[in-house]
Amino acid sequence: KTWIMYLLIALSALLTFLAEGIQSYRNVNALRAVLYRDCDSEQLLRLAEEGIRYVPYEFYRSRRKAERGYRLQLRLFERFYVEALLGCGQPEAAADYLENGWKSPRNSRVYRFLSANARSILAYRAGDPGLFKQLTAQGAKHLQHSVTCLARLDWLEGRSSEAIERLKAASPRFPYEKVLFAGMLADFLNQSGREKEAQEYEAYVLEHGGTLGIREAILKSRS
């Protein structure tokens, strides 16, 4: 708990005084690495929850400066909080927070992207290709061109072979993406009756998936 508080104090100060500085960039990347490199969505969720709640009054000489630092801090940690919920396999909670709990400006590109992403996952789970396409379009090119979104759309529209081959041909940039692709492949292959082939991808997720929701889903299916 103590080290988390010191991290938040330091990060709040860096965001205020070194918004464009190299050290601030490195600290933000270190937090992002908790999910994207270490696949530890639960740890990032805990950090983000602290970042959202904690106002660094004791660090600043005036309440006004503390609240200004907190607003900058909040923008960062709210994004991490939603990303962590998605990593934990909780798109319902992510969508609910975006709708009812989000405190930062809602007209930002980040908010629109996160909202479209969370709701598109729910549309995919509901098996609604029309709504899925509509929502991914709202997420702009980054979401529309996402390998996971394109593979999910293939699957929803009955192009199961294309969905599988798209994921197999992808070049994931981060360990988190590699685990996500492997988990989706395992799911698609199992639904296609190719259980033996799916086992290789399930094994990869179980070994490298950390605390990601997709790993927990595979463990649950085996219990």
Solvent accessible surface area in square Angstrom, and as a share of the most:
residue,aa,sasa,rsa
1,K,155,0.66
2,T,90,0.53
3,W,140,0.49
4,I,19,0.10
5,M,47,0.21
6,Y,148,0.56
7,L,40,0.20
8,L,0,0.00
9,I,29,0.14
10,A,47,0.37
11,L,0,0.00
12,S,0,0.00
13,A,14,0.11
14,L,27,0.14
15,L,24,0.12
16,T,20,0.11
17,F,133,0.55
18,L,81,0.40
19,A,66,0.51
20,E,171,0.77
21,G,22,0.21
22,I,123,0.62
23,Q,90,0.40
24,S,4,0.03
25,Y,143,0.54
26,R,149,0.54
27,N,29,0.15
28,V,23,0.13
29,N,55,0.28
30,A,63,0.49
31,L,6,0.03
32,R,77,0.28
33,A,16,0.12
34,V,22,0.13
35,L,1,0.01
36,Y,48,0.18
37,R,152,0.56
38,D,69,0.36
39,C,3,0.02
40,D,38,0.20
41,S,0,0.00
42,E,73,0.33
43,Q,41,0.18
44,L,1,0.01
45,L,28,0.14
46,R,122,0.44
47,L,3,0.01
48,A,0,0.00
49,E,58,0.26
50,E,16,0.07
51,G,0,0.00
52,I,16,0.08
53,R,154,0.56
54,Y,28,0.11
55,V,35,0.20
56,P,0,0.00
57,Y,87,0.33
58,E,125,0.56
59,F,89,0.37
60,Y,19,0.07
61,R,247,0.90
62,S,46,0.30
63,R,159,0.58
64,R,204,0.75
65,K,113,0.48
66,A,0,0.00
67,E,61,0.27
68,R,123,0.45
69,G,0,0.00
70,Y,35,0.13
71,R,141,0.51
72,L,63,0.31
73,Q,0,0.00
74,L,11,0.06
75,R,138,0.50
76,L,25,0.12
77,F,0,0.00
78,E,0,0.00
79,R,73,0.27
80,F,1,0.00
81,Y,35,0.13
82,V,0,0.00
83,E,16,0.07
84,A,0,0.00
85,L,8,0.04
86,L,27,0.14
87,G,5,0.05
88,C,20,0.12
89,G,31,0.30
90,Q,74,0.33
91,P,2,0.01
92,E,96,0.43
93,A,41,0.32
94,A,0,0.00
95,A,19,0.15
96,D,79,0.41
97,Y,32,0.12
98,L,3,0.02
99,E,115,0.51
100,N,109,0.56
101,G,24,0.23
102,W,16,0.06
103,K,123,0.52
104,S,11,0.07
105,P,56,0.35
106,R,104,0.38
107,N,122,0.63
108,S,38,0.24
109,R,191,0.70
110,V,49,0.28
111,Y,24,0.09
112,R,123,0.45
113,F,37,0.15
114,L,1,0.01
115,S,15,0.10
116,A,1,0.01
117,N,28,0.14
118,A,0,0.00
119,R,99,0.36
120,S,0,0.00
121,I,23,0.12
122,L,52,0.26
123,A,3,0.02
124,Y,41,0.16
125,R,134,0.49
126,A,83,0.64
127,G,44,0.43
128,D,57,0.30
129,P,47,0.30
130,G,47,0.45
131,L,73,0.36
132,F,2,0.01
133,K,99,0.42
134,Q,104,0.46
135,L,4,0.02
136,T,12,0.07
137,A,53,0.41
138,Q,85,0.38
139,G,4,0.04
140,A,56,0.43
141,K,147,0.62
142,H,120,0.53
143,L,5,0.03
144,Q,74,0.33
145,H,125,0.56
146,S,29,0.19
147,V,46,0.27
148,T,15,0.09
149,C,4,0.02
150,L,56,0.28
151,A,0,0.00
152,R,28,0.10
153,L,31,0.15
154,D,6,0.03
155,W,49,0.17
156,L,35,0.17
157,E,70,0.31
158,G,62,0.59
159,R,87,0.32
160,S,42,0.27
161,S,70,0.45
162,E,88,0.40
163,A,0,0.00
164,I,2,0.01
165,E,96,0.43
166,R,89,0.33
167,L,5,0.03
168,K,77,0.33
169,A,84,0.65
170,A,24,0.19
171,S,100,0.64
172,P,47,0.30
173,R,164,0.60
174,F,79,0.33
175,P,61,0.38
176,Y,32,0.12
177,E,31,0.14
178,K,98,0.42
179,V,1,0.00
180,L,38,0.19
181,F,17,0.07
182,A,8,0.06
183,G,4,0.04
184,M,13,0.06
185,L,6,0.03
186,A,3,0.02
187,D,63,0.32
188,F,1,0.01
189,L,0,0.00
190,N,53,0.27
191,Q,111,0.49
192,S,50,0.32
193,G,50,0.48
194,R,90,0.33
195,E,93,0.42
196,K,176,0.75
197,E,58,0.26
198,A,0,0.00
199,Q,101,0.45
200,E,118,0.53
201,Y,42,0.16
202,E,21,0.09
203,A,55,0.42
204,Y,60,0.23
205,V,0,0.00
206,L,33,0.17
207,E,134,0.60
208,H,83,0.37
209,G,0,0.00
210,G,35,0.34
211,T,38,0.22
212,L,3,0.01
213,G,12,0.11
214,I,42,0.21
215,R,61,0.22
216,E,81,0.37
217,A,60,0.46
218,I,16,0.08
219,L,71,0.35
220,K,160,0.68
221,S,87,0.56
222,R,132,0.48
223,S,127,0.82
